[in-house]
Amino acid sequence: MRYSAFISYNHRDRKWATWLHRGLERYPIPKRLRGRETPVGVLGKRLPPVFQDREELAASTDLAQSVRAALHDSATLIVICSPNSRRSRWVNEEIREFIRLGRRDRIKLIVVDGTPAHPDDLPEDGGDGCFPPALFEGGAAEPLAADVRPGADGPRGALLKVIAGSLGVEYDELRQRDQARRQKQLAIIASAAMLGFVVMTGLTVMALISRKEAVEQRDLARKRTATAERTVEFVQSLFEVSDPSEAQGAKITAKEVLDKGAVRITGALANEPDVKAQLMTTLSQVYLGLGSYRTGDQIIRQSMALPITEPAVRARQFIALGGSQIRQSEYPAAVRNFDKAIALSRTASNSDPQLLPQALVGRAEARTRLEDYPGADADAKEALRLDHARAGDRDPTVARDLEAIGYNLLTAGKLAPARQRFEQALGIRVATQGLAHPKVSDVLNELGSIAYLQRDSVAAERFWLRALRSDELVLGPNHPYVAVTINNVARVQLEGRAFASARTLLRRASAITLAQQSETYDDLAFTFANLAIAERGLGNTKEAETLLRKAWRAAALHKHRNRAPILTELADLLCARGDHVEGLALLDQALPLMRADYPDDPWRLAWIANTRGDACWRRSVSMRRAS
């Protein structure tokens, strides 16, 4: 099993779910139990991971696939019981699903509010009963439950009861060992306190000297706490009316909540610029993540005018702005803003250790796009070193850094080491975030690109189709990332001469991208060129020429590696219809670009030579006919 437990709860009981999640994952397994085979697996120092968060979509008629997968991979279902959970549709659905898996005996209950009683013993409307009805379906008896409330088990006792039930051990065994461990800790604390008293006597003079600095640090801490509180208040206010789990059938989307926040933030928090900047930066990054590039870019640019006092806040703004500029193909400007974020992130007053690696990875991506491969590699490797030291080797930030290194290697044409980096990243992503995470799809896309460049079209199509199914499920059908994957799948279809189906896919991809980008966006060089090949294959040469010229404008503007192939395709089309002068001129233009961009692909040079030979033959035939 991947998870030792799945915590099922209503959103109103989130504080209890968070408490329980922390208690379970921090509980030190007694040495005597380590190595023992239990229902949650062989015990180590800690319990295996616990699944807490899950999507609750008000418009959904069924559990999300990611929730079903997590339930299937969980050894125990822990239900937080309260009147809220009794009335929660999703808590009851999760219980039913777990029972369908044949694990009714692995359901553990913990009461946080209400009356723990059988439904037959409660009023017709359920009163303040706390047990979800799904527990009693099929005639099941009233279950036993731990109870956190005063006069019952109390929080610590309830936690130990749940752990004992999950492990299949006696509660008294854990309770006695827990008491012994706490007594030992108290003895250590007492000894440390005595030593601390002696040390503090000597440090008093130093403390008085440093009083001014301490006051400044205290004020800074208070300011940051106030900022966090105001941020939470603002986000909570967005859900006062739009509560997805209580929407009574109304369709509330993440985009609608974001739009509400974007409107409200314009006139809010005028006297708290740091808080306002934090919120606008977050809103911008979420819009960008949802594929609303233009809205995200507008919000982050507006936030830059705020009078910021915190270096970390300004650093986050520059990171968000740089990320938006990458999506708009403004790579030199992105590098400059990541430079500023890096400088701010290195200041002594910055207390967020994740900012610097994030800024370094952003600059690495921009440098890769500018073909500064050594600079990008240095940035990504520094970020990897920092994240590895901070979070270990299985953290998603480490996967992000490996992906940046892999993308740089891939773009530089070093396919084998790029594939190795992406496979390492994929292993971390799947283990820590699950198969349904959008970043998993990104890595599958890159592995598909590598397989394609290695001439393994079958493997490439397999990777890309997996990525496409995941993207459409997780991101929706109109996300720009979906367009990238569609383009890749269509490319393989073009090679199989399936022009009609490829054209359908590519038209969809271009429409998705153009909704957020201009026609000169660099990735459209691929999409337009592929769509031109499909149109030509279906006999639409005029449309194919228009698309190839659009592809050339996008590729030329960004010095794209696809420049020479686009020119060669356009030259071949022109020569085929008799425009030999322009066609041969384009081949002359394509030859040095092909040599520079594809030095290890002699077949591409042969392609230009064959196209030139065919053009010359067609021209000679045409001249003979004319004479």
Secondary structure as UniProt FT lines:
FT   STRAND          5..8
FT   HELIX           11..13
FT   HELIX           14..26
FT   HELIX           31..33
FT   TURN            34..35
FT   STRAND          37..38
FT   TURN            39..40
FT   STRAND          41..42
FT   STRAND          50..51
FT   TURN            58..59
FT   HELIX           65..72
FT   STRAND          77..81
FT   HELIX           83..87
FT   HELIX           89..100
FT   TURN            101..102
FT   HELIX           104..106
FT   STRAND          107..111
FT   HELIX           119..121
FT   TURN            124..125
FT   TURN            127..128
FT   HELIX           133..136
FT   TURN            137..139
FT   STRAND          146..147
FT   TURN            150..153
FT   HELIX           154..167
FT   HELIX           171..209
FT   HELIX           211..237
FT   TURN            238..241
FT   HELIX           244..246
FT   TURN            248..249
FT   HELIX           254..267
FT   TURN            270..271
FT   HELIX           273..289
FT   TURN            290..291
FT   HELIX           293..303
FT   TURN            304..305
FT   HELIX           311..327
FT   TURN            328..329
FT   HELIX           331..345
FT   TURN            348..349
FT   TURN            353..354
FT   HELIX           355..369
FT   TURN            370..371
FT   HELIX           373..391
FT   HELIX           396..411
FT   TURN            412..413
FT   HELIX           415..433
FT   TURN            435..436
FT   HELIX           438..453
FT   TURN            454..455
FT   HELIX           457..475
FT   TURN            477..478
FT   HELIX           480..495
FT   TURN            496..497
FT   HELIX           499..514
FT   TURN            515..516
FT   TURN            519..520
FT   TURN            522..523
FT   HELIX           524..537
FT   TURN            538..539
FT   HELIX           541..557
FT   TURN            558..559
FT   TURN            561..562
FT   HELIX           563..576
FT   TURN            577..578
FT   HELIX           580..597
FT   TURN            599..600
FT   HELIX           602..626
//
